[in-house]
């Protein structure tokens, strides 16, 4: 299993584009400097009325299949 960390700041209006289907993926720069693209619905549980803000850890299996995202 591999894990990457990143910081994300998305406003409620920005996330609405994901929710409405206009955008399906989130692209972030990890703390290691890598570009990471993953499904926007993986962040749905973190949405508040202020949007999504914080530092997160994303986990993948040996086949690079998303296992989960957690706030750290």
C-alpha positions in Angstrom: 0.0 0.0 0.0 1.3 3.5 -0.8 0.2 6.8 0.8 0.5 10.4 -0.3 -0.3 13.6 1.6 -1.7 16.8 0.2 -3.3 20.1 1.3 -6.6 21.0 -0.3 -8.7 24.1 -0.3 -11.9 24.0 -2.3 -14.8 26.5 -1.9 -18.4 25.3 -1.9 -18.9 26.7 -5.4 -15.9 24.9 -6.7 -17.1 21.6 -5.3 -20.5 22.2 -6.8 -18.8 21.8 -10.2 -17.8 18.3 -9.1 -21.2 17.6 -7.6 -23.0 18.7 -10.8 -20.8 16.5 -13.0 -18.9 19.3 -14.7 -15.7 17.9 -13.2 -15.1 14.3 -12.2 -11.5 14.5 -10.8 -9.5 16.6 -8.4 -5.9 17.3 -9.3 -3.6 18.3 -6.5 0.2 18.7 -5.9 1.3 16.3 -3.1 3.7 17.3 -0.4 6.4 15.4 -2.2 5.8 17.5 -5.3 3.9 14.9 -7.4 0.8 15.7 -9.4 -2.1 13.5 -8.2 -5.5 13.0 -9.9 -8.3 11.2 -8.2 -12.1 11.0 -8.3 -13.8 14.0 -6.7 -16.4 11.8 -4.9 -13.5 10.5 -2.7 -13.7 13.9 -0.9 -17.5 14.1 -0.5 -17.5 13.1 3.2 -15.2 16.1 4.0 -17.5 18.8 2.5 -18.8 21.5 4.9 -20.6 24.7 4.2 -17.2 26.3 4.0 -16.0 23.8 1.3 -13.2 21.4 1.8 -10.1 22.6 3.6 -7.3 20.7 5.3 -4.4 18.3 5.0 -5.3 14.8 3.8 -3.7 11.4 3.3 -4.8 9.2 0.3 -4.0 5.5 0.2 -3.7 3.2 -2.8 -3.2 -0.6 -3.1 -0.4 -2.2 -5.1 -2.4 -1.8 -8.3 -2.8 2.0 -7.6 -6.5 1.5 -6.8 -7.8 4.0 -4.4 -8.3 2.6 -0.9 -9.4 5.8 0.9 -8.8 9.3 2.0 -8.5 10.6 5.6 -8.0 14.0 7.1 -4.7 14.3 9.1 
